[in-house]
């Protein structure tokens, strides 16, 4: 890959992240808030309450800044390094190094990629190449965490509380799901990613300065994910109150989300998991439409699972046929 192509690829990943954030945090809430009257309660009463949609939305405004501020890290990486360089192994680091560690979409520097490298897999043989397509990662995450959400719908005790439950009105079901699932998922995950990338940058600075290598880097990540987990559960305790905070489950959720992000080097799985968890929590609070929504959700999961398997099979057949054609020509 040429240097120019690598830069374009990195910038494309930043744009995808911004696009997802704008859809989840701005476009959909704006549509549901105005077109579907989600903000009607606040406007009609001339006051904003935390129990209204608009009030619950404003809770996340400051987190939005941190969430969108995450793009600082991949952009700083483009400025500081070339394609084959990385923050952990390049020598003579400056303070700027702490802003260059990003796992928005960076499977080549993930924990699993490095494990396969140690196991003897070359760059072109590494199994993690399978996850270099963000669309594939998104669909797989949707399938895996979608089925997990379905289990949560069947067994509500498995839900991890982390969204407001005291909204007095449900103008539309779509509004309720948007303000209770999509907004918290991106805002909270983005804010946590900001903290995690910053700590990972400090980690990379130390490892590069003292030539400690990837092994020590990932070892120190244990401290980082534990710290992020504590921040995660502390935030949920402050916002949602002690009575709703399942301390151990929420702590484990935050830690596992960070571990998954570092393991695969991609932000999408944790985001989808968080969204699906909140989706399950909100559906379980609906007594009248829960069964019908579960039925629709099952149909959706079955269709997307079958479509993905068929698509992967057809893609494999095409690649195999194309490879055989090239071999026959040679």
C-alpha positions as CSV (number, residue, x, y, z in Angstrom):
1,X,0.0,0.0,0.0
2,X,1.4,3.4,-1.0
3,X,1.8,6.2,1.6
4,X,-1.0,8.2,0.0
5,X,-3.4,5.3,-0.1
6,X,-2.6,4.5,3.6
7,X,-3.4,8.1,4.6
8,X,-6.7,8.0,2.6
9,X,-7.6,4.7,4.4
10,X,-6.9,6.2,7.8
11,X,-9.0,9.3,7.0
12,X,-11.8,7.1,5.7
13,X,-12.0,5.4,9.0
14,X,-12.2,8.7,10.8
15,X,-15.0,9.8,8.5
16,X,-16.9,6.5,9.2
17,X,-16.6,7.1,12.9
18,X,-17.9,10.7,12.6
19,X,-20.7,9.5,10.3
20,X,-21.9,6.8,12.8
21,X,-21.8,9.4,15.6
22,X,-23.8,12.0,13.6
23,X,-26.4,9.4,12.8
24,X,-26.8,8.0,16.3
25,X,-26.4,11.3,18.2
26,X,-27.7,14.0,15.9
27,X,-29.7,12.9,12.9
28,X,-31.9,10.2,14.5
29,X,-32.6,12.1,17.8
30,X,-33.4,15.3,15.9
31,X,-35.9,13.5,13.7
32,X,-37.5,11.6,16.6
33,X,-37.4,14.7,18.8
34,X,-39.1,17.0,16.4
35,X,-40.9,15.0,13.6
36,X,-42.1,12.3,16.1
37,X,-42.7,14.8,18.9
38,X,-40.2,13.4,21.3
39,X,-39.4,17.0,22.6
40,X,-43.0,18.0,22.8
41,X,-43.2,17.6,26.6
42,X,-40.3,20.1,27.2
43,X,-41.6,22.6,24.7
44,X,-45.3,22.5,25.9
45,X,-44.3,23.0,29.5
46,X,-41.6,25.6,28.8
47,X,-39.2,23.7,31.0
48,X,-36.6,21.0,30.7
49,X,-36.7,18.1,33.1
50,X,-34.3,15.2,33.3
51,X,-37.2,12.9,33.0
52,X,-38.1,14.3,29.5
53,X,-36.5,13.2,26.3
54,X,-34.9,16.6,25.8
55,X,-33.6,16.6,29.3
56,X,-32.1,13.1,29.0
57,X,-30.6,14.1,25.7
58,X,-28.8,17.1,27.3
59,X,-27.2,14.8,29.8
60,X,-24.9,13.6,27.1
61,X,-23.9,16.9,25.5
62,X,-20.6,17.0,27.3
63,X,-19.9,13.4,26.5
64,X,-20.5,14.2,22.8
65,X,-17.5,16.5,22.8
66,X,-15.3,13.7,24.1
67,X,-16.8,11.2,21.8
68,X,-16.2,13.2,18.7
69,X,-12.8,14.3,20.1
70,X,-11.6,10.8,19.7
71,X,-10.7,11.6,16.1
72,X,-7.7,13.5,17.5
73,X,-5.8,10.3,18.0
74,X,-6.0,8.7,14.5
75,X,-5.3,12.2,12.9
76,X,-2.3,12.6,15.2
77,X,-1.1,9.2,14.2
78,X,-1.2,10.2,10.5
79,X,0.9,13.3,11.3
80,X,3.5,11.5,13.4
81,X,4.1,8.2,11.5
82,X,4.4,6.6,8.2
83,X,2.5,3.5,7.1
84,X,4.9,0.8,8.5
85,X,5.6,2.7,11.8
86,X,3.8,2.4,15.1
87,X,3.7,4.3,18.4
88,X,5.1,1.3,20.4
89,X,8.3,0.5,18.5
90,X,9.5,3.8,17.0
91,X,12.3,5.2,19.1
92,X,13.0,8.7,20.4
93,X,9.4,9.6,21.3
94,X,8.2,13.1,22.1
95,X,5.3,14.2,24.2
96,X,3.1,14.0,21.0
97,X,3.4,10.2,21.1
98,X,0.7,10.1,23.8
99,X,-1.9,11.3,21.2
100,X,-1.1,8.7,18.6
101,X,-2.5,5.4,19.9
102,X,-5.9,4.7,18.3
103,X,-8.0,1.6,18.1
104,X,-10.8,3.1,16.0
105,X,-10.0,0.7,13.2
106,X,-6.5,-0.7,13.7
107,X,-6.5,-4.5,13.7
108,X,-2.9,-4.7,12.6
109,X,-1.8,-3.5,16.1
110,X,-4.4,-5.4,18.1
111,X,-3.7,-8.0,20.7
112,X,-4.9,-10.9,18.6
113,X,-2.9,-9.8,15.5
114,X,0.3,-9.7,17.6
115,X,-0.6,-13.1,19.1
116,X,-0.9,-14.6,15.7
117,X,2.4,-12.9,14.6
118,X,4.2,-14.6,17.6
119,X,2.5,-17.9,16.5
120,X,4.3,-17.6,13.2
121,X,1.7,-16.1,10.9
122,X,2.9,-13.6,8.4
123,X,1.2,-10.3,7.6
124,X,-0.6,-11.8,4.6
125,X,-1.5,-15.1,6.5
126,X,-2.7,-13.5,9.7
127,X,-6.3,-14.7,10.5
128,X,-7.2,-11.2,11.8
129,X,-7.1,-10.0,8.1
130,X,-10.6,-11.4,8.0
131,X,-11.7,-8.4,10.2
132,X,-10.0,-5.7,8.1
133,X,-13.4,-4.9,6.5
134,X,-15.4,-2.6,8.9
135,X,-18.7,-3.7,7.2
136,X,-17.9,-7.3,8.0
137,X,-17.0,-6.4,11.6
138,X,-20.3,-4.5,11.9
139,X,-22.4,-7.3,10.6
140,X,-20.7,-10.0,12.7
141,X,-21.1,-7.7,15.8
142,X,-24.7,-7.2,15.0
143,X,-25.3,-10.9,14.7
144,X,-23.4,-12.0,17.8
145,X,-24.6,-9.3,20.1
146,X,-28.1,-9.3,18.6
147,X,-28.5,-13.0,19.7
148,X,-27.1,-12.1,23.1
149,X,-29.7,-9.3,23.3
150,X,-32.4,-11.8,22.5
151,X,-31.3,-14.0,25.4
152,X,-31.4,-10.9,27.6
153,X,-35.0,-10.3,26.4
154,X,-35.9,-13.9,27.5
155,X,-34.0,-13.5,30.8
156,X,-34.2,-9.9,31.9
157,X,-32.1,-10.6,35.0
158,X,-29.1,-10.7,32.6
159,X,-29.6,-7.1,31.6
160,X,-27.0,-4.6,32.6
161,X,-28.7,-1.5,33.8
162,X,-27.3,1.7,32.3
163,X,-30.0,3.8,30.9
164,X,-32.7,6.0,32.5
165,X,-35.8,4.1,33.3
166,X,-38.0,6.9,34.6
167,X,-39.1,8.7,31.4
168,X,-42.8,9.4,32.0
169,X,-43.9,9.5,28.4
170,X,-43.4,7.3,25.4
171,X,-44.4,9.5,22.5
172,X,-43.4,6.8,20.1
173,X,-41.5,3.5,20.5
174,X,-38.9,4.7,18.1
175,X,-38.2,7.8,20.2
176,X,-37.9,5.7,23.3
177,X,-35.4,3.3,21.7
178,X,-33.4,6.1,20.2
179,X,-33.0,8.2,23.4
180,X,-32.5,5.1,25.5
181,X,-30.2,3.0,23.3
182,X,-28.4,4.8,20.5
183,X,-27.4,8.1,22.2
184,X,-26.0,6.5,25.4
185,X,-24.1,3.8,23.3
186,X,-22.1,6.3,21.2
187,X,-21.7,9.1,23.8
188,X,-20.6,6.9,26.6
189,X,-18.4,4.6,24.5
190,X,-16.8,7.6,22.8
191,X,-16.0,9.2,26.1
192,X,-14.5,6.0,27.4
193,X,-12.5,5.6,24.2
194,X,-11.1,9.1,24.6
195,X,-9.8,8.1,28.1
196,X,-8.5,4.7,26.9
197,X,-6.7,6.0,23.9
198,X,-5.0,8.7,26.0
199,X,-3.8,6.1,28.5
200,X,-2.7,3.8,25.7
201,X,-0.7,6.7,24.3
202,X,1.1,7.1,27.6
203,X,1.7,3.3,27.6
204,X,3.1,3.5,24.1
205,X,5.3,6.4,25.1
206,X,6.8,4.5,28.0
207,X,7.3,1.3,25.9
208,X,8.9,3.1,23.0
209,X,11.2,5.2,25.3
210,X,12.5,2.2,27.2
211,X,12.2,-0.2,24.2
212,X,9.9,-2.6,26.1
213,X,8.0,-3.9,23.1
214,X,4.5,-5.1,22.4
215,X,4.5,-7.7,25.2
216,X,5.0,-5.2,28.0
217,X,2.6,-2.8,26.2
218,X,-0.3,-5.3,26.3
219,X,0.7,-6.3,29.9
220,X,0.3,-2.7,31.0
221,X,-3.1,-2.6,29.2
222,X,-4.4,-4.7,32.2
223,X,-4.0,-1.6,34.4
224,X,-5.6,0.6,31.7
225,X,-8.8,-1.6,31.2
226,X,-9.3,-1.8,35.0
227,X,-9.0,2.0,35.3
228,X,-11.4,2.5,32.4
229,X,-13.8,-0.1,34.0
230,X,-13.8,1.9,37.2
231,X,-14.5,5.1,35.4
232,X,-17.3,3.4,33.5
233,X,-19.1,2.2,36.6
234,X,-18.5,5.4,38.5
235,X,-20.1,7.4,35.7
236,X,-23.1,5.2,35.6
237,X,-23.5,5.4,39.3
238,X,-23.4,9.2,39.2
239,X,-25.9,9.6,36.4
240,X,-28.3,6.8,37.2
241,X,-28.2,6.6,40.9
242,X,-27.1,3.9,43.3
243,X,-30.4,2.0,43.0
244,X,-30.0,1.3,39.3
245,X,-26.3,0.6,39.2
246,X,-25.4,-3.0,39.1
247,X,-21.9,-2.4,40.2
248,X,-20.2,-5.7,39.4
249,X,-22.1,-6.3,36.1
250,X,-21.5,-2.7,35.0
251,X,-17.8,-2.9,35.9
252,X,-17.4,-6.1,34.1
253,X,-19.2,-4.7,31.1
254,X,-16.9,-1.7,30.8
255,X,-13.8,-3.9,31.3
256,X,-14.8,-6.5,28.7
257,X,-15.7,-3.7,26.3
258,X,-12.2,-2.3,26.6
259,X,-10.6,-5.8,26.3
260,X,-12.6,-6.5,23.2
261,X,-11.5,-3.2,21.6
262,X,-7.8,-3.8,22.4
263,X,-8.1,-7.5,21.3
264,X,-9.5,-6.8,17.9
265,X,-8.3,-3.2,17.4
266,X,-11.8,-1.9,16.4
267,X,-14.3,0.2,18.2
268,X,-17.4,-1.3,16.5
269,X,-18.0,-4.5,18.5
270,X,-18.2,-2.7,21.9
271,X,-20.5,0.0,20.4
272,X,-22.9,-2.6,19.0
273,X,-22.8,-4.6,22.2
274,X,-23.7,-1.5,24.2
275,X,-26.5,-0.5,21.9
276,X,-27.9,-4.1,21.9
277,X,-27.7,-4.2,25.7
278,X,-29.6,-0.9,26.0
279,X,-32.0,-2.1,23.4
280,X,-32.8,-5.2,25.4
281,X,-33.2,-3.1,28.6
282,X,-35.7,-0.7,27.0
283,X,-37.7,-3.5,25.4
284,X,-38.0,-5.3,28.7
285,X,-39.7,-2.2,30.2
286,X,-42.5,-2.3,27.6
287,X,-45.3,-4.5,28.8
288,X,-47.7,-4.0,25.8
289,X,-45.5,-4.4,22.8
290,X,-42.6,-6.6,24.0
291,X,-43.8,-9.9,22.5
292,X,-44.4,-8.4,19.0
293,X,-41.1,-6.6,19.1
294,X,-39.3,-9.8,20.1
295,X,-40.9,-11.6,17.1
296,X,-39.8,-8.9,14.7
297,X,-36.3,-8.9,16.2
298,X,-36.0,-12.7,15.8
299,X,-37.0,-12.5,12.2
300,X,-34.4,-9.8,11.7
301,X,-31.7,-11.8,13.3
302,X,-32.5,-14.9,11.3
303,X,-32.5,-13.0,8.0
304,X,-29.3,-11.1,8.7
305,X,-27.5,-14.3,9.9
306,X,-28.6,-16.3,6.9
307,X,-27.8,-13.4,4.5
308,X,-24.3,-13.1,6.0
309,X,-23.5,-16.8,5.8
310,X,-24.7,-16.9,2.1
311,X,-22.8,-13.8,1.3
312,X,-19.5,-15.1,2.8
313,X,-20.0,-18.4,0.9
314,X,-20.6,-16.6,-2.4
315,X,-17.6,-14.3,-1.8
316,X,-15.4,-17.4,-1.1
317,X,-16.6,-19.1,-4.3
318,X,-15.8,-16.0,-6.3
319,X,-12.3,-15.6,-4.7
320,X,-11.6,-19.3,-5.4
321,X,-12.8,-19.1,-9.0
322,X,-10.8,-15.9,-9.6
323,X,-7.6,-17.5,-8.1
324,X,-8.0,-20.6,-10.2
325,X,-8.5,-18.5,-13.4
326,X,-5.2,-16.6,-12.6
327,X,-3.4,-19.9,-12.0
328,X,-4.7,-21.4,-15.3
329,X,-3.5,-18.3,-17.2
330,X,-0.1,-18.5,-15.6
